[in-house]
Amino acid sequence: MTVSAMVMAVALVRIDQRLSRNDQLRSLCAAFWGAPDSGERESHAWAETKRLVGVDQLDMLSFCRFYGE
């Protein structure tokens, strides 16, 4: 019984972490969409998203369409 409780606790923590990360990415996409073109906020959102996602080449428009809604 304690093993199953531990497995469930780990699963819940991982789900919470994933939801938190997705919320953070959605916020960055909102900042990207709402920022003036080539502005500092747009550049920051793009850099932060690339850092979180872990890719060098990122098409922010396509990425945010996926995470946007």
N, C-alpha and C positions, 0 to 999 in steps of 0.2 A: 504494500500500500504506500509506503514512503517513497518507493522508486517511482510509482506512477504520479505521485504528488510532485516530485522533483521534476519529472519530465514535463508535466503540465506547467509548472512555474517557469521553466526554461522557455517553453513554447510561448507563453504569454509575454515574457520579457522580449523575446525576439520579434513578436508581432508588434509590440509597442514601439520597439526601435525602428522597425520598418515603417510604421505609420508616421512616426516622428520625422523620419528622413523624407518621406513622401510629402509631408506638409511643408518641410523646409524647401524642397525642390519646387513645390507649387508657389510658395512665396517668392522664390527667386524668379520664377517665370513671370509672375505678376509684376515684379519690379522691372523685369526686362521689357515686357509689353508696355508698361506705363511710362517708361523712361523716354526722354527725347532721343532721337536717332544719334548714335555715336556719342552719347553723353556719358558722363562719369558713372551714373547709376546703372546704365545699360552695360558698360564695360565691367563694372564690379559684379553684377549679377551673372554675367557670362563667365567671368573668371571663377567665381565661387561655385557655379554649377559644374564647370569642367573639373574643378578640384574634387567636388563631392562624387561625381560620376566616375572620375578616373580616366578620362579620355583626353587626348590632345586635340583631335579634330572633332568638333561638335557643331552640328547645325542647330543653333538655338531655336530657330523657328520650328523646325520639325520636332525637336525634343519637347518644346513647350506645347505644341499641339497634342502630343501624347499625354503630357502631365497636366495640361490646362484645365480640363473639365472633368 
